Amino acid sequence: MHGVSLDGGGLAATFPDVMVVLRQRTADAHRRLENALRITGPDLSVSHYRDVLVRMHGFYGALEPRLDVLLAGPGSPLPDWPSRRKLPLLRRDLRILGMPAAALAELPPPRVPAVADIAAAMGVAYVFEGATLGGRFIVEHVATTPVPVAATAFFGSYGAEAGRRWSQVRRALRDWTAGDQARVESAAATAAELFEALEAEYAR
């Protein structure tokens, strides 16, 4: 069932499932991003892997502080947000790969979506948290390459808990946007814009 029908005096308004909308709005850019990352090929090098993480750090560094403001407070639809932050993991991996935090701080920030409200923050969370599912397979692949397995904390952040924690995000998105088309649109538009920005960054 893709929507919820509310009957008010004979007039029915159907609200689509936010997860269906998010998938539809981001599918093409998501697929292009996966191709642009080039992280699952047999010739993955340490330098390319490090470059992927450096660019990813720019996005998380720009957006996680905004999510801290919008999702860490009372009434947050994702109250465990602080435990989901990935910046410390990215910095740990990059330190192992020879990239200290001071060098990261000198890099220009990427273009990212404006995150003006909680619905938009949940759109960012959809992108960031969804990445943890594919991360498990990246960790397995990295083990077959010259990249140090110790530098996979970011991609392997939740381990066996990845599926459960993703289910929590899906439930939070559905609860937060239920019956509110404006919230659905804000979350979907922000997620799509973020995927497009990531795609543009990695296609360079």
C-alpha positions in Angstrom: 0.0 0.0 0.0 1.7 3.2 -1.2 -0.5 5.8 0.4 -3.0 6.6 3.1 -6.5 7.7 2.1 -8.3 10.1 4.4 -12.0 10.5 3.7 -13.4 13.9 4.7 -17.0 14.5 3.6 -16.6 12.3 0.6 -13.3 13.9 -0.6 -10.4 11.6 -0.4 -6.8 12.8 -0.1 -4.1 10.2 -0.7 -0.7 10.7 0.9 2.1 8.6 -0.7 4.4 6.6 1.4 7.4 8.8 2.1 9.8 5.9 1.5 8.3 5.4 -2.0 8.6 9.1 -2.8 12.2 9.2 -1.6 13.3 6.2 -3.6 11.6 7.5 -6.8 13.1 11.0 -6.4 16.6 9.8 -5.8 16.9 6.5 -7.7 18.7 7.9 -10.9 21.1 10.1 -9.0 21.8 7.3 -6.5 22.7 4.9 -9.3 24.9 7.5 -11.0 26.7 8.2 -7.7 27.4 4.5 -7.2 29.0 4.4 -10.6 31.0 7.6 -10.0 32.4 6.3 -6.7 34.3 3.5 -8.4 35.0 1.9 -5.0 34.0 -1.7 -5.6 36.3 -2.4 -8.6 39.1 -5.0 -8.4 41.7 -2.3 -8.8 40.8 -0.2 -5.8 43.9 1.7 -4.6 44.6 3.2 -1.3 44.8 6.7 -2.9 41.4 6.4 -4.5 39.8 5.0 -1.4 41.4 7.9 0.6 40.0 10.4 -2.0 36.5 9.0 -1.6 36.7 9.4 2.2 38.1 12.9 2.0 35.2 14.1 -0.2 32.7 12.3 1.9 34.2 14.0 5.0 33.4 17.3 3.3 29.7 16.5 3.1 29.4 15.1 6.6 31.4 17.9 8.0 29.1 20.5 6.4 25.8 18.7 7.2 26.2 16.9 10.5 26.4 20.1 12.6 23.1 21.2 11.1 21.6 17.8 11.9 22.9 18.2 15.5 20.8 21.4 15.8 17.6 19.9 14.3 17.7 16.3 15.4 19.4 16.2 18.7 16.8 18.2 20.7 13.6 17.3 22.4 10.8 16.0 20.1 13.3 14.9 17.5 11.9 12.2 15.2 15.3 10.5 15.4 16.3 10.9 19.1 19.3 8.6 18.8 20.8 10.9 16.1 24.0 11.7 18.2 25.0 8.0 18.1 24.7 8.0 14.3 27.3 10.7 13.7 30.0 9.6 11.2 32.5 12.4 11.3 34.6 10.8 14.1 34.7 7.5 12.1 35.7 9.3 8.9 38.5 11.2 10.7 39.8 8.0 12.3 39.9 6.2 8.9 41.6 9.1 7.2 44.1 9.4 10.0 45.0 5.7 9.4 45.4 6.5 5.7 47.7 9.4 6.5 45.3 12.3 6.3 45.3 14.3 9.6 42.4 16.4 10.8 44.3 19.6 10.3 44.8 18.9 6.6 41.0 18.1 6.3 40.2 21.5 7.8 42.0 23.3 5.1 39.9 21.8 2.3 37.1 23.9 0.8 33.6 22.7 1.8 31.4 21.2 -0.9 28.1 22.6 -2.1 25.4 21.1 0.1 21.6 21.5 0.4 20.2 24.1 2.8 18.7 22.3 5.7 16.1 24.6 7.1 13.8 22.3 9.0 13.4 18.9 10.6 11.9 17.4 7.5 14.9 18.5 5.4 17.2 17.1 8.1 15.4 13.8 7.8 16.0 13.9 4.0 19.7 14.1 4.8 19.4 11.3 7.3 17.8 9.2 4.6 20.9 9.6 2.4 23.5 9.2 5.1 21.8 6.3 6.9 21.0 4.5 3.8 24.7 4.5 2.9 25.3 2.2 5.9 23.5 -0.7 4.1 25.9 -0.7 1.2 28.8 -0.1 3.5 28.8 -3.6 4.7 29.6 -4.9 1.2 32.3 -2.2 0.7 34.0 -3.5 3.9 34.0 -7.0 2.5 35.4 -5.8 -0.8 38.1 -3.7 0.8 39.5 -6.8 2.5 40.5 -8.1 -0.9 42.4 -4.9 -1.8 45.6 -3.1 -0.6 43.4 -0.8 1.5 43.9 -1.4 5.3 40.9 -3.0 6.7 41.4 -0.9 9.8 40.3 2.1 7.7 36.8 0.9 7.3 35.1 2.2 10.4 33.0 4.6 8.3 31.6 2.1 5.9 31.2 -0.6 8.6 29.9 1.7 11.3 26.9 -0.4 12.5 28.2 -3.9 11.7 25.4 -6.4 12.2 23.1 -3.7 13.5 22.9 -1.9 10.1 19.6 -3.4 9.1 17.9 -2.7 12.4 19.1 0.9 12.6 18.0 1.5 9.0 14.5 0.2 9.9 14.4 2.7 12.7 15.1 5.6 10.2 12.4 4.3 7.9 9.9 4.2 10.8 10.9 7.7 12.0 10.5 9.1 8.5 7.1 7.6 8.1 5.9 8.8 11.5 7.3 12.3 11.0 5.7 12.8 7.6 2.5 10.9 8.1 -0.4 12.9 6.5 1.9 15.9 5.9 2.7 16.4 2.2 4.8 19.5 2.9 7.2 17.4 5.1 7.3 14.6 2.5 8.3 17.1 -0.2 10.9 18.8 2.0 12.5 15.5 2.9 12.4 14.2 -0.7 13.7 17.5 -2.3 16.6 17.7 0.2 17.6 14.0 -0.3 17.5 14.4 -4.1 19.6 17.6 -3.9 22.1 15.9 -1.7 22.5 12.9 -4.0 22.9 15.2 -7.0 25.6 17.2 -5.1 27.4 14.0 -4.2 27.2 12.8 -7.8 28.6 16.1 -9.1 31.5 15.9 -6.6 32.5 12.4 -7.4 32.0 12.8 -11.2 34.7 15.5 -11.3 
